[in-house]
């Protein structure tokens, strides 16, 4: 079987190669999946650069989520049958024709979603829901400001915020991206160039945004402090800009806002009941036709490095997916 291998960490992804590998049989509590499609996430890029908090031993196959069909069952696996189409949270390994994954990291793929759409569902939308509902306590009628709104997790936050009844202001870097965000349902779409805080304050009559969802960091975070409402929640989702910002703590003291870290996967591990609620809510919206992942580009497995480069270069709109057949 073929898989994308990271044998050496590299900032430019140049050392990623598709090669033939052999998998062992599925172990106790595991299943073997024939992968159909796998979504590209920013942590996949950081992992092969050696910049992510999780550092799998080399060599490894990147890919933290996807959809596949069950090929074989390991010992003591229940509730899964050969042939089932399932969404898998693999952590690593999804950019491959086959993968072994723990059975407790699977769930049925929604019937109304294609393989490509199902592959793109979990990380983006559960990050958005955990961030906005559990960590940000977003309320109906509040103003939500979403940065990086054309990316996978940003666009998901726009859609989830609207479903939760918020007024959504979004920022994005190019006209093409801003058009896509507008179509995703944002009430107002702004350029992410310096000075956006003035437009946010104007749109909120000087009050500022109640919740700010920031997967960008850097200068965007710094400027967000200038347009957050008293009692607001500034959600730290990631640092796609490449710079981890710092904050003088007198600012949240004076302005009365909170800075809240969001690691959706860790949250679900530590608070499993609320993790299940997140899965149930997102899947319910999907099954009602209220959410469908926006996939802007697909690449065959042999071109997986190109798919990852779209995220590295911040050129992706919505989700990018790797398929296992040409």
N, C-alpha and C positions, 0 to 999 in steps of 0.2 A: 504494500500500500504506500501511497505517497503522502508526504507531510511537509509543511514548511518548517525548516529547522533554523534555530538561532544557535550557532556553534561558537560565536564570538560577539561580544557586545560592540555595537557601533552606533554612533550618533546619527549617521546618514542612512542607516538600514542596509548598507551595501553588502553586508555579509550574510544576509538572509538567502537561503537556497531551498528549493523544493527537491527533496530526495526520497528514495525508497527506504522505508524502515519496517521493522517487524514489531508488532505488539504482542505481549504475553496474553494468555487467556484472561478474561475478567476475573478478578479476585472476589473474595467473600463480600457480599453487599454491593457488587458492581455489575454493570451491564455493558455490553459492547454495542456501540452505535455506529451505524452507517451514516456519516454526516451528509446532510443535504445542503446546508448553508450555514455560515457563521458570520456574525457581525463584528466589525472592527470598532474597538473602543480606544480612547486615548491612553488608558493604562497599558494596552498592548504595546503601543509605541514606546511608552516610558520604560516598559519592562525590557525590551530588546536594547534599549539605550543604557540600561543599568541605573535608571533614575527613579524607579518605582520602589515603594516600601517593601513590596514582595519581590524577592530575588531568587527565582527558581535556579537550581543548579544547571549548568551547561552540560550538554546541549539540551534545549527544550523546544517544544512547539508552542508558539503563542496562540492566542485565541481564547477568550474567557467565556464566550456564550455562543450558542447556536441551536439549530434544530436538526434532528436526525430520526432514523428509524431503528428500533431495537433489533439487533442481529442475534445476540446471545445473552444468556443470563448466568451470572455467577451464583455461588452458593448463598442460600438464605435471602434471596430476593423475592419480595412479594409485591403485589399490586401493579406489576408491569408485565406485559406479554410481548413475545416476539412479534414484530410487525407494527407495534405502537409507534405513532409519530409524536415525538416529545420535544419539549424545550429543555435544554441542558445548560446548567451553569457549571462550566468545566474548570474555571480558574485559569488553566492553560490547556493547550492541546486541541482546540477546536478547529484550527486551520490544518485539517488532515482529512483523508478519506474515511478513516475510522478512528474511534477513540474509546477508551474505557473510562467510565465515569460512575461515581457513587449513585446508587438508585435514589437516595434521598435528595439528590440535586436535580431531579427530573420532575416535570409536570406535563400534563397533556397539552399539546399545541392547539390553540383555538382553531376550530374548523374553518372559520371565515377568513383566516389569514393564510396567504401563500407561504411557501417555505421561506422565501426571502423576507417577508414581513414578520413572520414569527421569529426568525433569527434575530431581528432587530428590536425586539420588544423589551426584554427584561431590564438590562442595565440602565437604559435611558429613562424609561417611564417609572421604574421603581426608585431610581435616584430622585426623580422629580417629586414623586408622591411622598417618599420618606422626608425629603427636605421641606416641602411645603406644608404637609399635614402634621407630621410628628415633630419636626425640629423647628419649623417656622410658625406653626399654629396659624396659618393663613385663614382669615375669616372672610365670609361673603361680604362683598362691598369694599374690601380693602384694596389698596393699590399695590400691585406687584411689579417690580422692575426686574427684567430678565436680561442679563448680559450674555454675550456669545449665543444669541438666540437662534442663529442659523445652524448651529451645530446640533449633534444628536441629543445631548442632555439639555441644551438650551431650548430647542424646539419642543421637546417633551414638556418642559416646564411651562412654556406658553400655553400648550394645550391643556395640561392638567390644571394650571391656574384658572383658565377660563371655565373648566368644568366645576371648579370649586367656587365659582361666582365672583372672582376677582376682576378688577379693572387692570389690564395688562399693558404695561409700557415695555417695549423691547428695544435692544440696541444690536446693531450688526454693522459690519465693516464696509460692505459694498452694496451698490444698488441692487444687484442680482440677489444677494442674500436678504436684503431688506424686503424685496418683493416676495420672496418665499416665506418670510416670517409674517408678512401681512396676510398671505393666504392661509397661514396656520392659525389665524384668529386673533392676533394681537390688536389691541385697540389703537395703539400709537406705536410707530416704529421710527427710531432715531438712529442717526449715525453714532458709531462708538468713538468718533474722534473727540479729542479733548474739548470740553465745554458742554458735554451732554447734561451735566448737572443743572445748568441753567434752564434747559428745556423741561427737565423733570420737575423742577421747582415751579416753572410756569404752569405746566399741566396740572399740578396739584395745588395751585393757588398758594404757593409758598410753603406748604406743609411738608412735602417730601413723600417718598415711597414708604409704605408700612413694612414691606418685606422686599429685600433685594437678594436675588439669586445670582451668585457670582462664580462661574467656573473659569474665569479668566485671570483674576488676580492682577498684580502689577499696578499700572497707572489707573486701570479701571476701578480697582478696589479703592485706591486713594481718593479718587473723585467721588465714588459712591458715598463716602463719609460726609460729603457736602450736600447730599440730597436725600438723606434718610430722615424719616419722621421721628419725632420724639416717641420713645417707646417702640421704635422699629426693630426689626431683626435682620441682620446682615449675614446671609448664609454663605459660608465659605465652602465651595464645592470642588474647586481645583485651581490650577495655576497654568492654564494653557498659554498665557503670555510668556511664560518662562521665568518670571520674577515672583518670588514669594514676598508679599508686602509686609511691612511692619506698621503698627498702629500705636501712637501715643495714647496711653490709657486715660488721659484726661478727656479725650474726645467722647468716648462712650459715657463717661461720667457727666460731662456738661450737657450732652445731647440726649442722654437717657436711653441709648439704644444698646442692643445686645449683639455680640459677634458669636455666631453659632457654627461649629464645625459639622460637616455632613460627610459621613462615610456610610453610604447606604448598606453595603454588604456587611460591614462590621456591625451596624445597627441591627440588621436582621438576625445576625448570629447571637448577639447579646440579648436581644429582646424578641425572641422567636414568635410570641403571640402577635405582636404588632407587625412583625415581618409577614406572618400569614395574612393579616388584615390587608397589608399592602398588596400582596399577590391577588387576593380575592377582589379588591376594589378595582385594580387595573384590569384584570381579566373580565370583570363585570362590564366595565366601560367598553372593552373590546367586543365582547359578545353582543352588546347592544348597538354596535356600529358607531359608537361615539369616539373611538380612538382607532387609528390605523397608522402604524409607523410610516414615516415619509422616508423612502429609500431613494436617494438621488443617483447612486452608481452601484453597479455590480461588477465584479471581476472574477474570472476563473481562478482556481487554486494556483495555477502556474504564474499568475500575475498578482498574487497576494501582496508582495512588497509594494506594488504600485498603489494598491488600496490603502495600505498603511501610510504611504507617503502623502496621500490626500489629507489625512488628519494631521500628520506632522507639519505640513506646510499650511495648515488652516484653510484649505480650499474646499473642504467638504460642506455640503448643504444637507442637513438631516443626517441620515444614516448611510454608511457604506458597507456593503455586504460582499463576502467571498462565497462563491458557489463551487460545489465540488465536481461539477460537470461543465464542459465548455458549452 
